Structure formats: structure tokens, C-alpha cells
Amino acid sequence: MAEEVKNKRVLQIGYGAFGEVHAEAWARAGLAAGSLLIADTDPRALARAQARFPGVHVATDGEAAMGDVDCVDILTPTDSHYRLACAAIAAGRDLFIEKPMTVHAWEALDLARRAREARIVLQGGLYYRQHPKALALKAEIAAGRFGALRLLTGRFAGIKRTRKDSGALHNDAVHFIDLFNWLTGERPRLVFALTRDHFGRGHDDLAILQLVYPSGTIASIETGYIQPGRWPDSVVPGAVTMKEIAVSGELAIAEIDFAAEVSSLRRGGHRWQEGAWRPDYGDPEPIAGAAASAPEVLAGHFRTFLDHVASREEPECSIIDCGYVPARIIEAAIQSARTGQAIWLDWS
Ligand SMILES: NC(=O)c1ccc[n+]([C@@H]2O[C@H](COP(=O)([O-])OP(=O)(O)OC[C@H]3O[C@@H](n4cnc5c(N)ncnc54)[C@H](O)[C@@H]3O)[C@@H](O)[C@H]2O)c1
């Protein structure tokens, strides 16, 4: 990382449930002590930040504090991201936005235009793109060691509080929608979903989502707040959740339980033998990639962000790939659930 980047001043807007992870990740990413300013409209959140990070600078008005920094990190409730991002771009600040980057696809497109015109670096925070095991799995797929991908399944669900700002599709499924797009290197052309709003909030608390990619790969994602989870959630106190995926290719199959940091990869396939297709797979081996804490994974995002701030190049996790694309898929899922129809997506 370029030396001058360590001297950047960063404004983190929001110190809620995920706030401590971000602040710790900025330190791990190499930000100099004293270079982080935390803004939150809730003075109790700021008191928590100061107790956890003695000496950290704080402010209650995030927009006013933008004048004092070089970069802005937004992790407020999702429905406030667009407004705060517009303000940060207007102030000329390079910008990192937590997932989901925006609620609506049009907001992401508008931010992309504003960022381009203002020549600012704008990066998203789709967590799993920096998870060591997801990176190792992607490398295996990219090296052709899975052959053609056949099926990706994911469960990002468990017993968990609902959020005021969004449903499970925006809050949770977005992780695996992006992960599957990134692993396949494709954008789905067909989306079908079933959702339920058991709590009458106007947001889904259960969703079953199916995607079909142009190559023919199928993906299925289950999300929600009413399923039995498996492990204590690393972010939400009291929640019990599961964050696990399985990938089936013609040459290998794999699964990762991100919460338990457990993974397995089996090379092989089905072979025609004695009148039947019989499984012929090697023993399970762990997927490479060390176990990583949430602040360490996020620090990977921040290192990438600071590198792009220095080089002025567009990040891989751009507002288009990590913002517009998942938002459009979620809009299609909501439309599918409302109409009972599969929705075709044209990305041209
Ligand atoms: N990547 C991940 O694994 C992950 C995990 C948790 C949350 N998130 C995302 O991070 C964001 C925040 O989540 P959270 O769980 O910390 O939310 P939260 O609701 O617990 O906290 C949000 C904080 O923002 C503050 N806030 C609200 N509006 C503000 C404003 N205009 N200016 C300054 N402060 C304001 C609130 O007072 C609160 O302290 C969401 O977009 C969420 O989806 C990502």
C-alpha cells in the first residue's frame, strides 16, 4: 500500500451493530491512529465507540464532518446509503459503501454516474469477495478444476431480529447473490422467487430465490429469519444463523460453512460403470485459505479500497457489479414473488 494512503483521513458514518468491526478493520488496513473519525446520530453509539477506541474522534453530523476527511465509509441503515453517498460525492470524497450499496437499482446507476463525473473512487463492501476460502474456491473454479459449474446453493438464514430498513433479500441474500455472480463470472438471465412477510412489515422475512445463468448453471439461495440456524451469529447478538454454500461442477464438488470456517472439496465426478452413473470422488480435502475474523476480512476490502484511492482505478467491487447488479436481481425477485412469474433479465 502506498505510504501516503496511511495518512488519509477516513470518516466512518454509522456505529451500530457492525460499527466496531469497521473501526477495527480500518486500523488493521493500516490507517494511522487518529485518522479515523466516527459519526453517528446516536450519542450512545458514539460513547460506545469512544469506550472501545479511546481517543477516536467523533461527530453527530456525518454530512458536516465530510469536510474534514479524504474518504467516507457508509454503514448506516440501507435506506440512508443513497442520500449520504450523494453528499459524499458532492463533497468530492472517495467512498466505500456497505452492502447492500443501495435499495434500488436506479440509485446505484445514479451513483455510478455521479462518481464518474466527480472522478471519485467508489467501492462496495460485499464481504465474501475477500473471504480467504471464497477466494481459494474462486481460484479453483477459474483454473478450470471444477469444469462446468452445474449448481450453486446457499443458505444465509436463521433465527434473527428483523431490520427496520430492509428484508432478508436485501440484507442477507445479497451476500450470496453477489458471491454466486462472482464465482460464476456471470449475471443471471432468469430469476424466480417465493417470498413471505409473516410479520407484516412490508419486507420479506423469508425468501427462496432461484437463478439461471447464461451458461446454464443453476443457483438457489434460501434466506430468512424463521429457519433454525446453526451457529451464534458473529454480528447480531442473540441470533443463531447459518451461512453456507455448496458448489457442484462436472469435475469437483465443494462446500463452505462460513460461520464454522469448515470446508470440504472433493475432486471427481460420476462415471458410467456397469450400466449406471456411479459417483467416483476423491476423499474430502479442506479448501485452502486460513480462518479469518470479520475485521480481517473487511480489512482486505479496505486495503483494496485504499490501493484504488492511490491508483485512481475503478475497483472490482464497483457500484455497478456490487450495487446495481444485485439490486436489479433483488427487484426481479420481488417482482417474481408478486406475480408468480419467472423474470428474464437482459444485461445488454
Ligand atoms: N457485511 C456484513 O456482513 C454486514 C453485517 C452487518 C451489517 N451490514 C450492513 O451495514 C449497514 C449498517 O448495519 P448495522 O447492523 O451496523 O446497522 P444498525 O442499525 O445496527 O446501526 C446503524 C447506525 O447508523 C446510525 N445512523 C443512522 N442514520 C445515520 C445518519 N444519517 N448519520 C449518522 N449515523 C446514522 C444509527 O444511529 C446506528 O447507530 C447496513 O447497510 C447493513 O446491511 C453488513
The ligand as an SDF file (V2000), in Angstrom:
LIG
                    3D

 44 48  0  0  0  0  0  0  0  0999 V2000
  -21.0730   -7.0920    5.5360 N   0  0  0  0  0  0  0  0  0  0  0  0
  -21.7110   -7.5800    6.5720 C   0  0  0  0  0  0  0  0  0  0  0  0
  -21.5230   -8.7490    6.9440 O   0  0  0  0  0  0  0  0  0  0  0  0
  -22.6680   -6.6880    7.3300 C   0  0  0  0  0  0  0  0  0  0  0  0
  -23.0510   -7.0290    8.6070 C   0  0  0  0  0  0  0  0  0  0  0  0
  -23.9190   -6.1770    9.2840 C   0  0  0  0  0  0  0  0  0  0  0  0
  -24.3950   -5.0380    8.6640 C   0  0  0  0  0  0  0  0  0  0  0  0
  -24.0070   -4.7270    7.4010 N   0  0  0  0  0  0  0  0  0  0  0  0
  -24.5230   -3.5210    6.7310 C   0  0  0  0  0  0  0  0  0  0  0  0
  -24.0150   -2.3490    7.3870 O   0  0  0  0  0  0  0  0  0  0  0  0
  -25.0210   -1.3400    7.4460 C   0  0  0  0  0  0  0  0  0  0  0  0
  -25.2610   -1.0000    8.9070 C   0  0  0  0  0  0  0  0  0  0  0  0
  -25.6600   -2.1690    9.5970 O   0  0  0  0  0  0  0  0  0  0  0  0
  -25.7110   -2.2230   11.2050 P   0  0  0  0  0  0  0  0  0  0  0  0
  -26.1570   -3.6060   11.5220 O   0  0  0  0  0  0  0  0  0  0  0  0
  -24.4740   -1.6930   11.8130 O   0  0  0  0  0  0  0  0  0  0  0  0
  -26.9330   -1.2100   11.4350 O   0  0  0  0  0  0  0  0  0  0  0  0
  -27.5160   -0.6500   12.8020 P   0  0  0  0  0  0  0  0  0  0  0  0
  -28.9340   -0.3030   12.5400 O   0  0  0  0  0  0  0  0  0  0  0  0
  -27.1730   -1.5360   13.9510 O   0  0  0  0  0  0  0  0  0  0  0  0
  -26.6800    0.7150   13.0140 O   0  0  0  0  0  0  0  0  0  0  0  0
  -26.7840    1.8180   12.1650 C   0  0  0  0  0  0  0  0  0  0  0  0
  -26.1860    3.0270   12.8870 C   0  0  0  0  0  0  0  0  0  0  0  0
  -26.2520    4.1460   11.9990 O   0  0  0  0  0  0  0  0  0  0  0  0
  -26.6730    5.2920   12.7530 C   0  0  0  0  0  0  0  0  0  0  0  0
  -27.2640    6.2410   11.7950 N   0  0  0  0  0  0  0  0  0  0  0  0
  -28.4560    6.1510   11.1590 C   0  0  0  0  0  0  0  0  0  0  0  0
  -28.6090    7.1790   10.2930 N   0  0  0  0  0  0  0  0  0  0  0  0
  -27.4770    7.9330   10.3990 C   0  0  0  0  0  0  0  0  0  0  0  0
  -27.0320    9.1270    9.7610 C   0  0  0  0  0  0  0  0  0  0  0  0
  -27.7670    9.7500    8.8250 N   0  0  0  0  0  0  0  0  0  0  0  0
  -25.8180    9.6350   10.1170 N   0  0  0  0  0  0  0  0  0  0  0  0
  -25.0590    9.0240   11.0440 C   0  0  0  0  0  0  0  0  0  0  0  0
  -25.4380    7.8860   11.6910 N   0  0  0  0  0  0  0  0  0  0  0  0
  -26.6340    7.3540   11.3640 C   0  0  0  0  0  0  0  0  0  0  0  0
  -27.6270    4.7490   13.7930 C   0  0  0  0  0  0  0  0  0  0  0  0
  -27.7340    5.6290   14.8900 O   0  0  0  0  0  0  0  0  0  0  0  0
  -26.9560    3.4160   14.1610 C   0  0  0  0  0  0  0  0  0  0  0  0
  -26.0410    3.5660   15.2390 O   0  0  0  0  0  0  0  0  0  0  0  0
  -26.2530   -1.9010    6.7330 C   0  0  0  0  0  0  0  0  0  0  0  0
  -26.2430   -1.4820    5.3900 O   0  0  0  0  0  0  0  0  0  0  0  0
  -26.0460   -3.4120    6.8040 C   0  0  0  0  0  0  0  0  0  0  0  0
  -26.6680   -4.1020    5.7440 O   0  0  0  0  0  0  0  0  0  0  0  0
  -23.1300   -5.5210    6.7360 C   0  0  0  0  0  0  0  0  0  0  0  0
  1  2  1  0
  2  3  2  0
  2  4  1  0
  4  5  1  0
  4 44  2  0
  5  6  2  0
  6  7  1  0
  7  8  2  0
  8  9  1  0
  8 44  1  0
  9 10  1  0
  9 42  1  0
 10 11  1  0
 11 12  1  0
 11 40  1  0
 12 13  1  0
 13 14  1  0
 14 15  2  0
 14 16  1  0
 14 17  1  0
 17 18  1  0
 18 19  2  0
 18 20  1  0
 18 21  1  0
 21 22  1  0
 22 23  1  0
 23 24  1  0
 23 38  1  0
 24 25  1  0
 25 26  1  0
 25 36  1  0
 26 27  1  0
 26 35  1  0
 27 28  2  0
 28 29  1  0
 29 30  1  0
 29 35  2  0
 30 31  1  0
 30 32  2  0
 32 33  1  0
 33 34  2  0
 34 35  1  0
 36 37  1  0
 36 38  1  0
 38 39  1  0
 40 41  1  0
 40 42  1  0
 42 43  1  0
M  CHG  2   8   1  16  -1
M  END
$$$$
